[in-house]
Amino acid sequence: MAHIPDGVLSLPVIIGGGLIAAAGVALGLRALDERDIPKTAILAAVFFVAGLFAVPVGPSSVHLLLGGLMGLILGVRAFPAVFVGLLLQAVMFGFGGLSSLGVDTVNMALPGVALAYTARPLMARAAPTTRGVLAAAVAALAVVGTASGVALALALSSPDYVPALRIVALTYLPLAVVEAIVTGFTVTFLARVEPEILTPAPREACP
Amino acid sequence: MSDAFVCGCAPTARPSLDRLDARLRVLAVVATVTTILVIRSPIVLAALVPIAVSLARLSGLSWRDLGDRLAHVEGFLVVLAILLPLTVPGPAWIAIGPLALSQPGVDRAILVLLRVNLCAVAILTLLAGLEPVRFGHALARLGVPPKLVHLLLFAARWVALIRAEATRLHEALRARAFRAETSLHTLRTLAHFTGQLLVRAFDRAARVDEAMRCRAFAGRFALVAAERPARPDALFAAGLSLGLALVIAVDRLI
């Protein structure tokens, strides 16, 4: 849903999105200790697999993006994780755009990462249920952020797209609701079962 | 799997393309998509559609693969393609009652439709089914940062395992007569499903981390790729560049 196919965006938007994505991926890679690569990769794989599931919404269905959850768990490392996920999707299923890879990465990773940074201090010492509520808010806003990113990329590409955007934006509403509920319950579950995932301990000094 | 969550299915590998150097496939798909994006004439684009589809079929893709992929793209396009002719200002092309389809809007919609579908077919044809490991090595040899390549290789390695894990959890759900529907119960089940997947993956990650450190992993793998460009690669590269150059030339001339 957040994938913009090739052939829709204009060249300046493609380049701008590519540059922001490159900066985000570079930041994420810098934050990623080389020894942490396997861990991050496993979590990236989980998000990739979770995104394959279709959740029925009335007669239609939506696929989860989990941008908020990714931001909460991976932090800025969500950028390379999303980018890798998009690349894998392209080679494994032939899905997704090539020229829009940068814009897609930014749209999916940036809102979650930014919101998670604001929400993390609030969540650190909260009870599991409170954490879940906060996470639900992060997830819903992250979907809104993704939708705004898609809308902005299209609007900047051509003013002709603007009238269609209202309808495109509407399609994200059910997703925001679904993501909020799913992420809220997931974070409550994790806070009870394995809180370590949500508050990554700093890596102990290695000899 | 229609009664619970549905998994995506991947097109099968195609031996004819798998014989090519993976780097060449990556470069070929970039070149093809760029070419499609720079073409301005809808006539040239329309003429490319049958060619692209026959090449896709020739590479070994089934009609179903193509149909599934294009149906996915069309979901996004429907809104744009229907609204563009109605909303772009300009002289009317055809008027049905109060609705007037503007000429520039129709042109625009046709151009976008053709470009999007051609690019989708190109990516599906050239890239889909390429083994992620070969893809990762190809990216590394094309100059992508090693950390990113490692992340891709590890993630590709674990996607299959996590998927197997997800399938097991999924079967456990189905054995308990779970049906996905629009309800809080379904969403909570999905949340616990995702959470459990994360918990198991996290445990697995800790074990893998320890095992790798025992084997002196310091964050770097030697990326050994035995692929050397051979004659089929040269033929493919020459044919593709000739074809793309021809298409651009025709587009600029008419």
HADDOCK unambig.tbl for C-alpha pairs under 7 A between the chains (distance, minus, plus):
assign (segid A and resid 5 and name CA) (segid B and resid 116 and name CA) 6.15 0.50 0.50
assign (segid A and resid 6 and name CA) (segid B and resid 116 and name CA) 5.43 0.50 0.50
assign (segid A and resid 6 and name CA) (segid B and resid 119 and name CA) 6.11 0.50 0.50
assign (segid A and resid 7 and name CA) (segid B and resid 37 and name CA) 5.99 0.50 0.50
assign (segid A and resid 7 and name CA) (segid B and resid 112 and name CA) 6.03 0.50 0.50
assign (segid A and resid 7 and name CA) (segid B and resid 115 and name CA) 5.07 0.50 0.50
assign (segid A and resid 7 and name CA) (segid B and resid 116 and name CA) 4.92 0.50 0.50
assign (segid A and resid 8 and name CA) (segid B and resid 112 and name CA) 6.12 0.50 0.50
assign (segid A and resid 8 and name CA) (segid B and resid 116 and name CA) 7.00 0.50 0.50
assign (segid A and resid 29 and name CA) (segid B and resid 147 and name CA) 6.85 0.50 0.50
assign (segid A and resid 34 and name CA) (segid B and resid 218 and name CA) 6.87 0.50 0.50
assign (segid A and resid 34 and name CA) (segid B and resid 219 and name CA) 4.34 0.50 0.50
assign (segid A and resid 35 and name CA) (segid B and resid 218 and name CA) 5.86 0.50 0.50
assign (segid A and resid 35 and name CA) (segid B and resid 219 and name CA) 4.73 0.50 0.50
assign (segid A and resid 37 and name CA) (segid B and resid 151 and name CA) 5.89 0.50 0.50
assign (segid A and resid 37 and name CA) (segid B and resid 219 and name CA) 6.93 0.50 0.50
assign (segid A and resid 38 and name CA) (segid B and resid 154 and name CA) 6.18 0.50 0.50
assign (segid A and resid 38 and name CA) (segid B and resid 205 and name CA) 6.71 0.50 0.50
assign (segid A and resid 38 and name CA) (segid B and resid 209 and name CA) 6.68 0.50 0.50
assign (segid A and resid 39 and name CA) (segid B and resid 205 and name CA) 5.09 0.50 0.50
assign (segid A and resid 41 and name CA) (segid B and resid 151 and name CA) 5.35 0.50 0.50
assign (segid A and resid 41 and name CA) (segid B and resid 154 and name CA) 5.58 0.50 0.50
assign (segid A and resid 41 and name CA) (segid B and resid 155 and name CA) 4.54 0.50 0.50
assign (segid A and resid 42 and name CA) (segid B and resid 155 and name CA) 5.83 0.50 0.50
assign (segid A and resid 42 and name CA) (segid B and resid 158 and name CA) 6.17 0.50 0.50
assign (segid A and resid 42 and name CA) (segid B and resid 201 and name CA) 6.39 0.50 0.50
assign (segid A and resid 42 and name CA) (segid B and resid 205 and name CA) 6.42 0.50 0.50
assign (segid A and resid 43 and name CA) (segid B and resid 201 and name CA) 6.88 0.50 0.50
assign (segid A and resid 44 and name CA) (segid B and resid 155 and name CA) 6.39 0.50 0.50
assign (segid A and resid 45 and name CA) (segid B and resid 155 and name CA) 5.16 0.50 0.50
assign (segid A and resid 45 and name CA) (segid B and resid 158 and name CA) 6.13 0.50 0.50
assign (segid A and resid 45 and name CA) (segid B and resid 159 and name CA) 4.96 0.50 0.50
assign (segid A and resid 45 and name CA) (segid B and resid 162 and name CA) 6.93 0.50 0.50
assign (segid A and resid 46 and name CA) (segid B and resid 162 and name CA) 6.31 0.50 0.50
assign (segid A and resid 46 and name CA) (segid B and resid 197 and name CA) 6.98 0.50 0.50
assign (segid A and resid 46 and name CA) (segid B and resid 198 and name CA) 6.63 0.50 0.50
assign (segid A and resid 49 and name CA) (segid B and resid 159 and name CA) 6.78 0.50 0.50
assign (segid A and resid 49 and name CA) (segid B and resid 163 and name CA) 6.16 0.50 0.50
assign (segid A and resid 50 and name CA) (segid B and resid 194 and name CA) 6.76 0.50 0.50
assign (segid A and resid 52 and name CA) (segid B and resid 7 and name CA) 5.41 0.50 0.50
assign (segid A and resid 52 and name CA) (segid B and resid 8 and name CA) 5.84 0.50 0.50
assign (segid A and resid 53 and name CA) (segid B and resid 5 and name CA) 5.39 0.50 0.50
assign (segid A and resid 53 and name CA) (segid B and resid 6 and name CA) 5.31 0.50 0.50
assign (segid A and resid 53 and name CA) (segid B and resid 7 and name CA) 5.43 0.50 0.50
assign (segid A and resid 54 and name CA) (segid B and resid 5 and name CA) 5.37 0.50 0.50
assign (segid A and resid 54 and name CA) (segid B and resid 6 and name CA) 5.46 0.50 0.50
assign (segid A and resid 55 and name CA) (segid B and resid 5 and name CA) 6.36 0.50 0.50
assign (segid A and resid 56 and name CA) (segid B and resid 180 and name CA) 6.68 0.50 0.50
assign (segid A and resid 56 and name CA) (segid B and resid 181 and name CA) 5.59 0.50 0.50
assign (segid A and resid 56 and name CA) (segid B and resid 182 and name CA) 5.68 0.50 0.50
assign (segid A and resid 57 and name CA) (segid B and resid 182 and name CA) 5.24 0.50 0.50
assign (segid A and resid 58 and name CA) (segid B and resid 182 and name CA) 5.99 0.50 0.50
assign (segid A and resid 80 and name CA) (segid B and resid 148 and name CA) 6.92 0.50 0.50
assign (segid A and resid 84 and name CA) (segid B and resid 152 and name CA) 5.52 0.50 0.50
assign (segid A and resid 88 and name CA) (segid B and resid 132 and name CA) 6.99 0.50 0.50
assign (segid A and resid 90 and name CA) (segid B and resid 127 and name CA) 6.97 0.50 0.50
assign (segid A and resid 90 and name CA) (segid B and resid 128 and name CA) 6.46 0.50 0.50
assign (segid A and resid 91 and name CA) (segid B and resid 127 and name CA) 5.33 0.50 0.50
assign (segid A and resid 91 and name CA) (segid B and resid 128 and name CA) 4.59 0.50 0.50
assign (segid A and resid 91 and name CA) (segid B and resid 129 and name CA) 5.96 0.50 0.50
assign (segid A and resid 91 and name CA) (segid B and resid 130 and name CA) 5.73 0.50 0.50
assign (segid A and resid 91 and name CA) (segid B and resid 132 and name CA) 6.70 0.50 0.50
assign (segid A and resid 92 and name CA) (segid B and resid 10 and name CA) 6.13 0.50 0.50
assign (segid A and resid 92 and name CA) (segid B and resid 128 and name CA) 5.48 0.50 0.50
assign (segid A and resid 92 and name CA) (segid B and resid 129 and name CA) 5.41 0.50 0.50
assign (segid A and resid 92 and name CA) (segid B and resid 130 and name CA) 6.91 0.50 0.50
assign (segid A and resid 93 and name CA) (segid B and resid 10 and name CA) 4.89 0.50 0.50
assign (segid A and resid 93 and name CA) (segid B and resid 11 and name CA) 6.31 0.50 0.50
assign (segid A and resid 93 and name CA) (segid B and resid 128 and name CA) 5.48 0.50 0.50
assign (segid A and resid 93 and name CA) (segid B and resid 129 and name CA) 6.90 0.50 0.50
assign (segid A and resid 94 and name CA) (segid B and resid 123 and name CA) 5.83 0.50 0.50
assign (segid A and resid 94 and name CA) (segid B and resid 124 and name CA) 4.38 0.50 0.50
assign (segid A and resid 94 and name CA) (segid B and resid 127 and name CA) 6.31 0.50 0.50
assign (segid A and resid 94 and name CA) (segid B and resid 128 and name CA) 4.34 0.50 0.50
assign (segid A and resid 160 and name CA) (segid B and resid 84 and name CA) 6.77 0.50 0.50
assign (segid A and resid 160 and name CA) (segid B and resid 88 and name CA) 5.77 0.50 0.50
assign (segid A and resid 161 and name CA) (segid B and resid 80 and name CA) 6.99 0.50 0.50
assign (segid A and resid 161 and name CA) (segid B and resid 84 and name CA) 6.99 0.50 0.50
assign (segid A and resid 163 and name CA) (segid B and resid 87 and name CA) 6.78 0.50 0.50
assign (segid A and resid 164 and name CA) (segid B and resid 79 and name CA) 6.46 0.50 0.50
assign (segid A and resid 164 and name CA) (segid B and resid 80 and name CA) 5.83 0.50 0.50
assign (segid A and resid 164 and name CA) (segid B and resid 83 and name CA) 5.93 0.50 0.50
assign (segid A and resid 181 and name CA) (segid B and resid 187 and name CA) 6.76 0.50 0.50
assign (segid A and resid 182 and name CA) (segid B and resid 187 and name CA) 5.65 0.50 0.50
assign (segid A and resid 182 and name CA) (segid B and resid 188 and name CA) 6.24 0.50 0.50
assign (segid A and resid 182 and name CA) (segid B and resid 190 and name CA) 6.70 0.50 0.50
assign (segid A and resid 182 and name CA) (segid B and resid 191 and name CA) 4.70 0.50 0.50
assign (segid A and resid 183 and name CA) (segid B and resid 191 and name CA) 6.58 0.50 0.50
assign (segid A and resid 185 and name CA) (segid B and resid 188 and name CA) 6.21 0.50 0.50
assign (segid A and resid 185 and name CA) (segid B and resid 191 and name CA) 5.52 0.50 0.50
assign (segid A and resid 186 and name CA) (segid B and resid 191 and name CA) 4.64 0.50 0.50
assign (segid A and resid 186 and name CA) (segid B and resid 192 and name CA) 5.81 0.50 0.50
assign (segid A and resid 186 and name CA) (segid B and resid 194 and name CA) 6.67 0.50 0.50
assign (segid A and resid 186 and name CA) (segid B and resid 195 and name CA) 5.11 0.50 0.50
assign (segid A and resid 189 and name CA) (segid B and resid 192 and name CA) 6.64 0.50 0.50
assign (segid A and resid 189 and name CA) (segid B and resid 195 and name CA) 6.43 0.50 0.50
assign (segid A and resid 190 and name CA) (segid B and resid 195 and name CA) 6.11 0.50 0.50
assign (segid A and resid 194 and name CA) (segid B and resid 199 and name CA) 6.66 0.50 0.50
